[in-house]
Amino acid sequence: MPALFVNARTDTYWLGRQKEETMTRLAVYEQAGADGVFVPGLSAPDGIATLTASITVPLNILYSPSGPSLPDLAGLGVRRVSLGSLLYRRALTAAVTAATAVRDGLPTDLTALPYAEVQELGVPGETPRTTVRPAGS
């Protein structure tokens, strides 16, 4: 049976209100037995460092392209990074861009993983190749 990891979330930064309660909430989650805490929306290095210094469980941060890099987050003590909807939104953007270009007869870059490599992604224990080739090759 897989172990359960409870990652308690507070949206004080995500919603932009009651930020002063963040540390108190994380302490309560930690005392209640949470295995980790998640503070989406927090990207200021000093705020991240303050939280990691005050908790013992892993701090999970929502990655932001405009925020600290992964090495910087690690240096601040962040031990878990989430992508949230980023991958979905990037894939949706690519799908809409390609469909619009095809519809409008515009030049398109249909570079994509070959179908066989996509299938390999779902095979347990297999290490997928990372080659990206133009569609149809």
Disulfide bonds with the S-S distance in Angstrom:
none
